[in-house]
């Protein structure tokens, strides 16, 4: 499954982080996806295949105009 994500997107993962937050910001794209926890600021680097499996939904697109 291919998911279109961009830098700055806010995503919700299937399992919560130990700090209690489900939401992450995408800060790096490529073969690996870099995400930062919005609860505690922890940075994590995941292979794209793992990221796609753990992704639940995209909460907010970075380029969405409000």
ZAMARGU-4260 file (C-alpha; in steps of 0.2 Angstrom, whole numbers, plus 5000, padded with zeros to 4 digits):
<rodrens>
0) 5000/5000/5000 | 5007/5017/4995 | 5003/5032/5006 | 5006/5050/4999 | 5014/5059/5013
5) 5023/5076/5013 | 5035/5085/5025 | 5026/5093/5039 | 5011/5081/5039 | 5003/5076/5055
10) 5000/5058/5056 | 4991/5046/5069 | 5000/5030/5072 | 4991/5013/5077 | 5000/5012/5094
15) 5002/5026/5106 | 5020/5032/5111 | 5025/5029/5129 | 5022/5047/5133 | 5003/5044/5128
20) 5003/5053/5111 | 4997/5046/5095 | 5001/5060/5084 | 5018/5063/5075 | 5025/5076/5063
25) 5034/5070/5047 | 5051/5078/5046 | 5061/5067/5034 | 5056/5057/5018 | 5065/5045/5008
30) 5068/5026/5010 | 5066/5030/5029 | 5053/5041/5036 | 5058/5053/5051 | 5044/5057/5063
35) 5044/5068/5079 | 5032/5064/5093 | 5020/5079/5096 | 5019/5074/5114 | 5037/5074/5120
40) 5048/5078/5105 | 5056/5061/5103 | 5063/5058/5085 | 5061/5041/5077 | 5067/5035/5060
45) 5057/5021/5053 | 5059/5011/5036 | 5045/5016/5024 | 5037/4999/5024 | 5036/4999/5043
50) 5029/5016/5043 | 5016/5011/5031 | 5010/4997/5042 | 5010/5007/5058 | 5001/5022/5050
55) 4982/5024/5055 | 4978/5040/5046 | 4984/5057/5041 | 4977/5070/5053 | 4982/5086/5044
60) 4991/5089/5028 | 5005/5101/5028 | 4999/5110/5012 | 4981/5111/5018 | 4974/5128/5017
65) 4962/5133/5031
</rodrens>
